[in-house]
Structure formats: C-alpha cells, structure tokens
Amino acid sequence: LPQSSLLSFDEIARVAGLFAQAGVRKLRLTGGEPLLRRNFEHLVEMLAALRTPDGAPLDLTLTTNGSLLARKAAALKAAGLTRITVSLDAIDDAMFRRMNDVDFAVEDVLVGIDTAVAAGFAPIKVNMVVKKGTNDDQIVPLTRALHARYGQAVVLRFIEFMDVGSTNGWRLDDVLPSRDVLARLREIGPLTALPASAEGETARRWRFDATGQEIGLVSSVTEAFCGSCNRARLSTDGQLYLC
C-alpha cells in the first residue's frame, strides 16, 4: 500500500485509546513485520502512555519475525513495550529460509531473541506454525534447541496451520492436529497440563516434568476457540475485523 493509505501513528493511538476507554486491556502489534515501520518505537511510546479507565497501563505486546529484533530490542524496552512473541517455524536453517520467503537465517532470529532476553523481555513466546509434511519434523528439534539455549526464558507454542483467506494456500490435509504434536513432544519426556492463565486464552499450556520447560498448543482448526474469542483486529489501512 502507498504510505498515504496507512493509518498514521496518531490515528492508531487514537483508536487504541478509544478501545482502552471501552475496557480493552491488551494491545498486540503485529503484521506483516511491524518493525519495518519507520520510527516504530515512537508508536510503542504513544501506546504505552495509554491508560485504562482505572488508570492502569495496558499490556502492550509485539509479534515479530525477529529479523530486526537485535537492532530494536533495547529501544522497544525503553519505549514501554511489555512483551514479545517471535515467529520461528523451523530450527533447520535451509528449511527456515525456504519458509520465510526473505532468506534470513535462523541464527539472526536467535540473536534477536538473545538481545530481547538481555533487554528484560523474558519470558519470550516463540510461535511455530506446524504444516504437515513441510516442517512437522522440526517439532522435537526446535523444542530441544530452544530449551538448550534459553531454558525457561522462552515459551514455545505450536499453532495448527489455519485458513487465513486466499493468501496461504490452506488445505485441511496440511493440518497436523495438536494432539499429534503433543504425542511427538512426549518423545522428549512426560508433560503435565497447566491451567489457563487468562480468560479467552487461545493456547492450552503444558510443562515438561523433568525440565520445567513450558509449551503451548493452539488448536485453531481442530478445537476452534471462537466461543471464548475476545479479540478485534485493526488493519494498517484502517479496517476493523472481529474475526
């Protein structure tokens, strides 16, 4: 889109402020890749200044592919960002490069996570979208690799490959159900189910008994959570979506 078609930071902050006054307590900045937006830290600063009707700050979170995170993490923390989620669909570098379409390396993402942990963002959530026959052999290696590097500073979440319209060539045959993901994770060791941490939480949480490493399963296809959905989405061109 041309720059003139995008919401300005002032417009985004105004709409976010109206939602906050109506009771919204959590804002998530996502994309595309939000860190590509020029002066993005200034938007974070504007949103971090918003308050709920009872005067509390908002839970301000970011979802990023991690490619620019090493460069931006400290500034985002200083601007008032609360939490970070990083998308990482494989630990094998060749597979990851094929899937991300822009040919940046797994190590670039991991260095970004390193920097974000050092900046004080831990625990950081890492999202893996699992596509059967494409990257499902990465479930166990990614889990092991992240635990070896970060311990409990990273929470890995596995998301069923979902239909997002006409852009990702979705087919039901490509969905690996969360129950099958869980079965593969049990190859690492026994897991214990954890209670939901918030109303409307989309992930079912588990913890490895031996290491304490937490994982989450988002069953967006096989166990859709529409009944408890509490989300609205504002697109960069100003459209509001409830689903």
Backbone as CSV, one residue per row, in Angstrom:
resi,resn,N_x,N_y,N_z,CA_x,CA_y,CA_z,C_x,C_y,C_z
1,LEU,0.833,-1.198,0.000,0.000,0.000,0.000,0.869,1.249,0.000
2,PRO,0.405,2.315,-0.650,1.133,3.584,-0.540,1.048,4.121,0.884
3,GLN,2.055,4.898,1.276,2.104,5.423,2.637,0.842,6.195,2.991
4,SER,0.258,6.850,2.012,-0.937,7.664,2.267,-2.149,6.822,2.643
5,SER,-2.103,5.519,2.348,-3.225,4.630,2.667,-3.124,4.030,4.059
6,LEU,-1.987,4.225,4.722,-1.772,3.618,6.030,-2.219,4.561,7.141
7,LEU,-2.720,3.986,8.218,-3.023,4.790,9.390,-1.749,5.440,9.915
8,SER,-1.843,6.699,10.308,-0.717,7.351,10.960,-0.606,6.844,12.390
9,PHE,0.530,7.107,13.027,0.684,6.721,14.428,-0.363,7.420,15.293
10,ASP,-0.659,8.679,14.988,-1.681,9.407,15.749,-3.046,8.733,15.627
11,GLU,-3.375,8.273,14.414,-4.669,7.601,14.211,-4.716,6.269,14.944
12,ILE,-3.626,5.507,14.877,-3.584,4.229,15.588,-3.746,4.462,17.088
13,ALA,-3.019,5.433,17.623,-3.086,5.711,19.060,-4.476,6.193,19.464
14,ARG,-5.132,6.971,18.596,-6.482,7.458,18.928,-7.461,6.295,19.026
15,VAL,-7.430,5.392,18.032,-8.344,4.247,18.053,-8.029,3.341,19.245
16,ALA,-6.743,3.106,19.496,-6.357,2.275,20.633,-6.832,2.894,21.940
17,GLY,-6.748,4.217,22.039,-7.213,4.896,23.236,-8.703,4.741,23.457
18,LEU,-9.468,4.767,22.378,-10.920,4.566,22.480,-11.236,3.145,22.947
19,PHE,-10.503,2.174,22.430,-10.693,0.793,22.882,-10.325,0.642,24.355
20,ALA,-9.252,1.304,24.765,-8.845,1.229,26.169,-9.929,1.812,27.073
21,GLN,-10.522,2.904,26.666,-11.589,3.500,27.460,-12.818,2.598,27.515
22,ALA,-12.984,1.753,26.491,-14.125,0.820,26.456,-13.845,-0.475,27.208
23,GLY,-12.626,-0.634,27.753,-12.352,-1.810,28.570,-11.257,-2.725,28.080
24,VAL,-10.712,-2.476,26.881,-9.612,-3.305,26.389,-8.365,-3.073,27.241
25,ARG,-7.694,-4.166,27.611,-6.515,-4.055,28.477,-5.242,-4.571,27.815
26,LYS,-5.358,-5.116,26.615,-4.192,-5.680,25.947,-4.173,-5.253,24.491
27,LEU,-3.032,-4.752,24.046,-2.819,-4.397,22.645,-1.670,-5.233,22.101
28,ARG,-1.868,-5.786,20.907,-0.786,-6.530,20.261,-0.478,-5.880,18.921
29,LEU,0.784,-5.569,18.704,1.264,-5.007,17.445,1.806,-6.143,16.604
30,THR,1.248,-6.287,15.395,1.609,-7.435,14.584,1.744,-7.006,13.123
31,GLY,1.729,-7.944,12.206,1.987,-7.588,10.810,1.382,-8.577,9.849
32,GLY,2.057,-8.814,8.718,3.383,-8.399,8.257,4.435,-8.348,9.341
33,GLU,5.431,-7.524,9.097,6.515,-7.342,10.055,6.486,-5.913,10.585
34,PRO,5.993,-5.713,11.799,5.809,-4.357,12.305,7.101,-3.564,12.473
35,LEU,8.224,-4.227,12.703,9.469,-3.491,12.923,10.003,-2.842,11.651
36,LEU,9.412,-3.144,10.503,9.792,-2.467,9.268,9.220,-1.049,9.197
37,ARG,8.221,-0.762,10.026,7.610,0.569,10.011,8.599,1.582,10.606
38,ARG,8.845,2.655,9.866,9.828,3.648,10.298,9.417,4.285,11.620
39,ASN,10.380,4.461,12.507,10.151,5.075,13.830,9.118,4.309,14.655
40,PHE,9.124,2.998,14.506,8.132,2.174,15.190,8.176,2.346,16.702
41,GLU,9.350,2.599,17.253,9.478,2.795,18.700,8.614,3.962,19.189
42,HIS,8.421,4.962,18.321,7.601,6.115,18.718,6.140,5.692,18.891
43,LEU,5.660,4.806,18.013,4.292,4.292,18.180,4.174,3.532,19.498
44,VAL,5.168,2.707,19.805,5.159,1.976,21.080,5.087,2.956,22.248
45,GLU,5.856,4.011,22.171,5.863,5.028,23.232,4.484,5.669,23.396
46,MET,3.817,5.957,22.284,2.487,6.564,22.324,1.465,5.605,22.953
47,LEU,1.539,4.337,22.573,0.582,3.359,23.096,0.867,3.030,24.558
48,ALA,2.137,3.056,24.932,2.499,2.766,26.323,1.987,3.849,27.268
49,ALA,1.694,5.026,26.740,1.185,6.123,27.576,-0.312,6.010,27.843
50,LEU,-1.011,5.134,27.114,-2.457,4.977,27.297,-2.768,4.306,28.628
51,ARG,-3.942,4.578,29.151,-4.363,4.005,30.427,-5.803,3.504,30.330
52,THR,-6.111,2.490,31.130,-7.483,2.002,31.261,-8.279,3.009,32.095
53,PRO,-9.606,2.874,32.163,-10.403,3.813,32.967,-9.994,3.866,34.434
54,ASP,-9.420,2.777,34.960,-8.983,2.808,36.360,-7.522,3.222,36.513
55,GLY,-6.913,3.700,35.408,-5.576,4.265,35.472,-4.431,3.299,35.280
56,ALA,-4.734,2.047,34.935,-3.670,1.050,34.766,-3.081,1.126,33.355
57,PRO,-1.779,0.855,33.210,-1.199,0.776,31.866,-1.703,-0.468,31.145
58,LEU,-1.640,-0.447,29.813,-2.072,-1.585,29.015,-0.943,-2.621,28.909
59,ASP,-1.326,-3.859,28.680,-0.371,-4.918,28.352,-0.059,-4.756,26.865
60,LEU,1.130,-4.276,26.554,1.495,-3.915,25.184,2.499,-4.923,24.649
61,THR,2.089,-5.685,23.641,2.903,-6.795,23.155,3.176,-6.659,21.662
62,LEU,4.187,-7.352,21.208,4.626,-7.297,19.816,4.826,-8.706,19.284
63,THR,4.355,-8.969,18.062,4.687,-10.202,17.352,5.576,-9.843,16.173
64,THR,6.746,-10.481,16.085,7.745,-10.137,15.073,8.383,-11.394,14.506
65,ASN,8.920,-11.289,13.283,9.670,-12.427,12.742,11.106,-12.455,13.265
66,GLY,11.494,-11.448,14.039,12.789,-11.453,14.693,13.951,-10.957,13.864
67,SER,13.724,-10.639,12.598,14.835,-10.277,11.718,15.511,-8.975,12.129
68,LEU,14.778,-8.065,12.736,15.329,-6.765,13.157,15.386,-6.628,14.669
69,LEU,15.102,-7.707,15.387,14.931,-7.613,16.828,16.237,-7.267,17.546
70,ALA,17.352,-7.798,17.079,18.625,-7.490,17.730,18.912,-5.997,17.692
71,ARG,18.502,-5.351,16.613,18.731,-3.916,16.452,17.761,-3.076,17.279
72,LYS,16.571,-3.638,17.566,15.483,-2.816,18.105,15.112,-3.124,19.557
73,ALA,15.558,-4.238,20.115,15.024,-4.708,21.397,15.193,-3.683,22.513
74,ALA,16.378,-3.119,22.660,16.618,-2.181,23.760,15.739,-0.940,23.630
75,ALA,15.586,-0.431,22.413,14.754,0.757,22.195,13.288,0.462,22.463
76,LEU,12.832,-0.736,22.111,11.443,-1.125,22.374,11.180,-1.209,23.872
77,LYS,12.148,-1.751,24.614,12.000,-1.824,26.068,11.935,-0.425,26.668
78,ALA,12.804,0.450,26.205,12.827,1.822,26.716,11.543,2.568,26.375
79,ALA,10.917,2.220,25.242,9.694,2.889,24.815,8.464,2.413,25.587
80,GLY,8.581,1.287,26.297,7.469,0.827,27.120,6.807,-0.456,26.670
81,LEU,7.399,-1.171,25.695,6.832,-2.457,25.280,6.895,-3.442,26.444
82,THR,5.819,-4.232,26.606,5.727,-5.148,27.741,6.300,-6.524,27.420
83,ARG,5.875,-7.096,26.268,6.238,-8.484,25.967,6.472,-8.644,24.471
84,ILE,7.174,-9.726,24.105,7.496,-10.010,22.700,7.173,-11.464,22.382
85,THR,6.585,-11.669,21.196,6.410,-13.001,20.616,7.171,-13.040,19.300
86,VAL,7.948,-14.100,19.085,8.745,-14.256,17.868,8.237,-15.454,17.081
87,SER,8.088,-15.285,15.772,7.682,-16.389,14.895,8.925,-17.130,14.400
88,LEU,8.928,-18.454,14.587,10.065,-19.279,14.157,9.530,-20.666,13.816
89,ASP,9.477,-20.991,12.523,8.802,-22.207,12.077,9.730,-23.398,11.877
90,ALA,11.032,-23.222,12.090,11.978,-24.344,11.940,13.286,-23.940,12.599
91,ILE,14.036,-24.941,13.062,15.383,-24.698,13.572,16.417,-25.060,12.515
92,ASP,16.040,-25.871,11.535,16.911,-26.174,10.405,16.986,-24.951,9.505
93,ASP,18.194,-24.460,9.236,18.342,-23.180,8.546,17.821,-23.227,7.117
94,ALA,18.121,-24.286,6.388,17.676,-24.367,4.992,16.156,-24.382,4.909
95,MET,15.516,-25.145,5.775,14.055,-25.191,5.779,13.474,-23.842,6.170
96,PHE,14.052,-23.208,7.182,13.552,-21.916,7.629,13.651,-20.866,6.529
97,ARG,14.762,-20.854,5.807,14.922,-19.890,4.722,13.871,-20.117,3.637
98,ARG,13.565,-21.382,3.339,12.534,-21.667,2.332,11.174,-21.161,2.790
99,MET,10.905,-21.246,4.089,9.575,-20.905,4.589,9.388,-19.409,4.809
100,ASN,10.481,-18.668,5.086,10.271,-17.262,5.432,10.242,-16.318,4.234
101,ASP,10.598,-16.809,3.066,10.452,-16.066,1.808,11.382,-14.862,1.655
102,VAL,12.138,-14.508,2.690,13.021,-13.350,2.572,14.470,-13.722,2.848
103,ASP,14.746,-15.007,3.031,16.095,-15.552,3.089,16.944,-14.969,4.214
104,PHE,16.347,-14.802,5.414,17.214,-14.518,6.553,17.360,-15.789,7.379
105,ALA,18.424,-15.828,8.167,18.861,-17.074,8.792,18.235,-17.294,10.155
106,VAL,18.140,-18.564,10.559,17.675,-18.903,11.904,18.524,-18.193,12.953
107,GLU,19.831,-18.149,12.748,20.710,-17.541,13.746,20.394,-16.056,13.935
108,ASP,19.949,-15.371,12.878,19.549,-13.972,13.022,18.394,-13.845,14.010
109,VAL,17.443,-14.768,13.920,16.298,-14.753,14.835,16.754,-15.067,16.251
110,LEU,17.616,-16.068,16.389,18.081,-16.455,17.718,18.884,-15.337,18.378
111,VAL,19.692,-14.635,17.616,20.436,-13.496,18.168,19.464,-12.402,18.596
112,GLY,18.380,-12.218,17.819,17.350,-11.265,18.218,16.706,-11.645,19.538
113,ILE,16.427,-12.936,19.709,15.858,-13.404,20.981,16.873,-13.210,22.109
114,ASP,18.151,-13.522,21.845,19.202,-13.287,22.842,19.158,-11.834,23.329
115,THR,19.080,-10.911,22.374,19.107,-9.486,22.694,17.868,-9.080,23.480
116,ALA,16.718,-9.644,23.091,15.476,-9.321,23.784,15.482,-9.858,25.213
117,VAL,16.025,-11.047,25.411,16.154,-11.591,26.770,17.062,-10.687,27.602
118,ALA,18.176,-10.262,27.016,19.108,-9.388,27.727,18.477,-8.040,28.058
119,ALA,17.538,-7.598,27.215,16.869,-6.313,27.441,15.776,-6.404,28.504
120,GLY,15.467,-7.640,28.947,14.500,-7.799,30.028,13.123,-8.258,29.605
121,PHE,13.006,-8.841,28.414,11.693,-9.268,27.929,11.313,-10.701,28.306
122,ALA,12.191,-11.452,28.920,11.876,-12.852,29.241,10.718,-12.931,30.248
123,PRO,9.849,-13.952,30.132,9.879,-14.993,29.100,9.336,-14.491,27.759
124,ILE,9.950,-14.956,26.692,9.550,-14.618,25.329,8.816,-15.804,24.741
125,LYS,7.692,-15.544,24.088,6.977,-16.618,23.406,7.508,-16.770,21.989
126,VAL,7.672,-18.015,21.564,8.083,-18.331,20.199,6.972,-19.159,19.562
127,ASN,6.447,-18.686,18.453,5.355,-19.363,17.749,5.887,-20.174,16.582
128,MET,5.531,-21.456,16.537,5.811,-22.304,15.375,4.482,-22.724,14.761
129,VAL,4.222,-22.303,13.520,3.060,-22.788,12.783,3.450,-24.115,12.136
130,VAL,2.726,-25.172,12.488,3.086,-26.522,12.041,2.288,-26.885,10.796
131,LYS,2.997,-27.181,9.721,2.371,-27.600,8.470,2.803,-29.032,8.170
132,LYS,1.830,-29.935,8.153,2.126,-31.361,7.975,2.850,-31.612,6.656
133,GLY,3.924,-32.375,6.733,4.676,-32.705,5.528,5.644,-31.624,5.093
134,THR,5.664,-30.501,5.804,6.578,-29.408,5.467,7.596,-29.188,6.575
135,ASN,7.110,-28.890,7.784,8.047,-28.618,8.870,7.728,-29.380,10.148
136,ASP,6.847,-30.394,10.061,6.467,-31.105,11.283,7.617,-31.920,11.872
137,ASP,8.657,-32.197,11.060,9.809,-32.902,11.618,10.690,-31.982,12.466
138,GLN,10.302,-30.705,12.555,11.056,-29.737,13.341,10.513,-29.585,14.766
139,ILE,9.405,-30.235,15.089,8.763,-30.050,16.395,9.719,-30.385,17.533
140,VAL,10.264,-31.581,17.498,11.167,-32.013,18.583,12.513,-31.288,18.527
141,PRO,13.161,-31.179,17.356,14.448,-30.460,17.323,14.346,-29.002,17.777
142,LEU,13.270,-28.306,17.398,13.121,-26.912,17.811,12.918,-26.811,19.318
143,THR,12.112,-27.723,19.859,11.881,-27.733,21.305,13.184,-27.948,22.061
144,ARG,13.962,-28.925,21.626,15.234,-29.211,22.291,16.209,-28.037,22.162
145,ALA,16.290,-27.464,20.965,17.260,-26.393,20.720,16.945,-25.148,21.541
146,LEU,15.678,-24.780,21.617,15.322,-23.580,22.368,15.541,-23.784,23.867
147,HIS,15.251,-24.998,24.352,15.484,-25.241,25.772,16.975,-25.216,26.082
148,ALA,17.780,-25.784,25.188,19.218,-25.806,25.416,19.804,-24.392,25.438
149,ARG,19.258,-23.499,24.623,19.814,-22.146,24.520,19.229,-21.184,25.552
150,TYR,17.940,-21.354,25.877,17.258,-20.343,26.693,16.672,-20.866,27.998
151,GLY,16.600,-22.173,28.184,15.947,-22.687,29.378,14.505,-22.225,29.437
152,GLN,14.083,-21.691,30.582,12.697,-21.266,30.758,12.468,-19.813,30.345
153,ALA,13.466,-19.188,29.724,13.299,-17.814,29.251,12.471,-17.737,27.974
154,VAL,12.209,-18.901,27.349,11.395,-18.969,26.130,10.276,-19.972,26.335
155,VAL,9.058,-19.601,25.903,7.898,-20.498,25.906,7.523,-20.760,24.453
156,LEU,7.608,-22.013,24.029,7.341,-22.381,22.641,5.877,-22.749,22.481
157,ARG,5.248,-22.196,21.439,3.847,-22.506,21.154,3.719,-23.056,19.736
158,PHE,2.962,-24.138,19.616,2.730,-24.791,18.335,1.318,-24.461,17.867
159,ILE,1.207,-23.917,16.667,-0.070,-23.433,16.148,-0.469,-24.262,14.933
160,GLU,-1.683,-24.795,14.948,-2.177,-25.519,13.778,-2.250,-24.578,12.570
161,PHE,-1.828,-25.090,11.427,-1.876,-24.331,10.171,-3.326,-23.974,9.865
162,MET,-3.631,-22.670,9.819,-5.038,-22.258,9.733,-5.331,-21.515,8.441
163,ASP,-6.582,-21.498,8.103,-7.071,-20.814,6.911,-7.145,-19.321,7.197
164,VAL,-6.358,-18.529,6.470,-6.395,-17.073,6.662,-6.851,-16.368,5.385
165,GLY,-7.704,-17.032,4.605,-8.208,-16.412,3.383,-7.545,-17.018,2.166
166,SER,-7.177,-16.183,1.208,-6.681,-16.683,-0.078,-5.170,-16.530,-0.215
167,THR,-4.464,-16.285,0.900,-3.050,-15.934,0.782,-2.083,-17.047,1.121
168,ASN,-2.529,-18.132,1.752,-1.537,-19.112,2.197,-1.784,-20.519,1.658
169,GLY,-2.667,-20.668,0.655,-2.876,-21.966,0.017,-3.305,-23.038,0.986
170,TRP,-4.190,-22.671,1.924,-4.561,-23.592,3.001,-5.335,-24.801,2.481
171,ARG,-4.994,-25.980,3.018,-5.752,-27.215,2.794,-5.822,-27.960,4.115
172,LEU,-6.967,-28.606,4.366,-7.129,-29.362,5.600,-6.087,-30.466,5.711
173,ASP,-5.662,-31.027,4.574,-4.663,-32.097,4.590,-3.322,-31.630,5.151
174,ASP,-3.093,-30.316,5.188,-1.829,-29.777,5.689,-1.838,-29.554,7.198
175,VAL,-2.974,-29.804,7.834,-3.098,-29.548,9.271,-2.625,-30.765,10.064
176,LEU,-1.673,-30.562,10.951,-1.285,-31.599,11.905,-1.981,-31.263,13.220
177,PRO,-2.954,-32.078,13.657,-3.689,-31.752,14.879,-2.779,-31.618,16.088
178,SER,-3.175,-30.752,17.012,-2.368,-30.524,18.215,-2.135,-31.801,19.006
179,ARG,-3.103,-32.712,18.983,-2.918,-33.959,19.740,-1.737,-34.753,19.178
180,ASP,-1.503,-34.662,17.861,-0.353,-35.347,17.270,0.953,-34.631,17.623
181,VAL,0.899,-33.289,17.693,2.067,-32.530,18.148,2.429,-32.943,19.572
182,LEU,1.406,-33.051,20.426,1.641,-33.431,21.819,2.259,-34.823,21.910
183,ALA,1.791,-35.738,21.071,2.348,-37.096,21.080,3.835,-37.074,20.723
184,ARG,4.224,-36.233,19.780,5.638,-36.150,19.408,6.462,-35.524,20.536
185,LEU,5.885,-34.530,21.211,6.602,-33.885,22.304,6.846,-34.852,23.461
186,ARG,5.959,-35.832,23.606,6.135,-36.803,24.685,7.336,-37.713,24.440
187,GLU,7.893,-37.669,23.212,9.152,-38.369,22.958,10.277,-37.764,23.816
188,ILE,10.169,-36.477,24.127,11.187,-35.802,24.929,11.046,-36.192,26.394
189,GLY,9.789,-36.300,26.854,9.548,-36.663,28.245,8.122,-36.375,28.643
190,PRO,7.697,-36.815,29.844,6.321,-36.605,30.298,5.994,-35.119,30.445
191,LEU,4.715,-34.800,30.194,4.234,-33.436,30.312,3.045,-33.392,31.252
192,THR,2.883,-32.261,31.944,1.734,-32.035,32.817,0.953,-30.828,32.309
193,ALA,-0.372,-30.977,32.216,-1.218,-29.873,31.756,-1.251,-28.766,32.798
194,LEU,-1.268,-27.512,32.334,-1.332,-26.346,33.201,-2.682,-25.653,33.037
195,PRO,-3.182,-24.986,34.064,-4.451,-24.269,33.938,-4.286,-23.026,33.066
196,ALA,-5.393,-22.561,32.505,-5.371,-21.332,31.708,-4.938,-20.165,32.587
197,SER,-4.152,-19.266,32.007,-3.649,-18.127,32.770,-4.515,-16.894,32.622
198,ALA,-5.447,-16.912,31.645,-6.305,-15.744,31.424,-7.570,-16.174,30.700
199,GLU,-8.639,-15.420,30.893,-9.893,-15.682,30.189,-9.678,-15.464,28.692
200,GLY,-10.213,-16.372,27.885,-10.069,-16.247,26.438,-8.709,-16.670,25.910
201,GLU,-7.888,-17.305,26.751,-6.564,-17.754,26.311,-6.696,-18.773,25.181
202,THR,-5.905,-18.593,24.135,-6.034,-19.463,22.961,-5.164,-20.710,23.048
203,ALA,-4.137,-20.689,23.868,-3.210,-21.823,23.948,-3.529,-22.686,25.158
204,ARG,-3.494,-24.003,24.960,-3.505,-24.935,26.080,-2.066,-25.188,26.486
205,ARG,-1.766,-24.975,27.747,-0.386,-24.948,28.220,0.003,-26.259,28.894
206,TRP,1.273,-26.661,28.667,1.822,-27.877,29.251,3.234,-27.581,29.733
207,ARG,3.737,-28.394,30.668,5.093,-28.241,31.173,5.773,-29.600,31.221
208,PHE,7.014,-29.656,30.743,7.807,-30.884,30.845,8.155,-31.128,32.308
209,ASP,7.855,-32.317,32.781,8.080,-32.644,34.192,9.562,-32.542,34.562
210,ALA,10.443,-32.968,33.678,11.862,-33.059,34.024,12.568,-31.711,34.008
211,THR,12.185,-30.823,33.082,12.948,-29.582,32.876,12.196,-28.324,33.290
212,GLY,10.856,-28.416,33.419,10.061,-27.230,33.709,9.783,-26.375,32.486
213,GLN,10.267,-26.794,31.310,10.038,-26.036,30.081,8.550,-26.034,29.741
214,GLU,8.007,-24.847,29.490,6.586,-24.732,29.154,6.400,-24.689,27.644
215,ILE,5.343,-25.347,27.167,4.937,-25.254,25.753,3.436,-24.973,25.714
216,GLY,2.971,-24.511,24.571,1.549,-24.269,24.394,1.083,-24.824,23.063
217,LEU,-0.167,-25.245,23.003,-0.769,-25.784,21.781,-1.973,-24.930,21.419
218,VAL,-1.953,-24.359,20.218,-3.060,-23.531,19.740,-3.792,-24.332,18.666
219,SER,-4.960,-24.866,19.035,-5.702,-25.786,18.149,-6.761,-25.021,17.382
220,SER,-6.306,-24.119,16.536,-7.219,-23.185,15.875,-8.130,-23.845,14.850
221,VAL,-7.804,-25.069,14.424,-8.639,-25.781,13.445,-9.425,-26.897,14.115
222,THR,-8.740,-27.759,14.879,-9.397,-28.953,15.416,-10.198,-28.680,16.686
223,GLU,-9.858,-27.614,17.415,-10.606,-27.251,18.622,-10.783,-25.734,18.636
224,ALA,-11.495,-25.223,17.651,-11.632,-23.767,17.486,-12.158,-23.118,18.763
225,PHE,-11.579,-21.959,19.095,-11.895,-21.277,20.353,-12.772,-20.048,20.122
226,CYS,-13.586,-20.087,19.067,-14.412,-18.930,18.734,-15.359,-18.543,19.875
227,GLY,-15.839,-19.531,20.634,-16.814,-19.262,21.681,-16.303,-18.345,22.766
228,SER,-14.994,-18.356,22.998,-14.423,-17.500,24.037,-13.537,-16.401,23.451
229,CYS,-13.620,-16.191,22.139,-12.769,-15.194,21.493,-13.107,-13.790,22.005
230,ASN,-12.077,-13.028,22.342,-12.286,-11.664,22.848,-11.418,-10.661,22.092
231,ARG,-11.171,-10.915,20.803,-10.228,-10.128,20.033,-10.900,-9.319,18.934
232,ALA,-10.341,-8.174,18.669,-10.675,-7.383,17.483,-9.363,-7.008,16.819
233,ARG,-9.376,-6.843,15.512,-8.147,-6.535,14.771,-8.353,-5.266,13.947
234,LEU,-7.397,-4.360,14.053,-7.389,-3.144,13.249,-6.274,-3.267,12.230
235,SER,-6.624,-3.262,10.941,-5.597,-3.394,9.911,-4.908,-2.052,9.683
236,THR,-3.739,-2.109,9.064,-2.931,-0.906,8.889,-3.620,0.122,7.998
237,ASP,-4.577,-0.335,7.165,-5.296,0.618,6.318,-6.617,1.051,6.947
238,GLY,-6.832,0.717,8.244,-7.962,1.279,8.951,-9.213,0.437,8.973
239,GLN,-9.149,-0.827,8.518,-10.330,-1.692,8.573,-10.386,-2.414,9.919
240,LEU,-11.586,-2.560,10.460,-11.778,-3.235,11.743,-12.388,-4.596,11.496
241,TYR,-11.760,-5.635,12.056,-12.242,-7.009,11.893,-12.463,-7.625,13.269
242,LEU,-13.574,-8.317,13.425,-13.821,-9.082,14.649,-13.405,-10.533,14.486
243,CYS,-13.066,-10.960,13.286,-12.641,-12.331,13.028,-11.720,-12.335,11.822
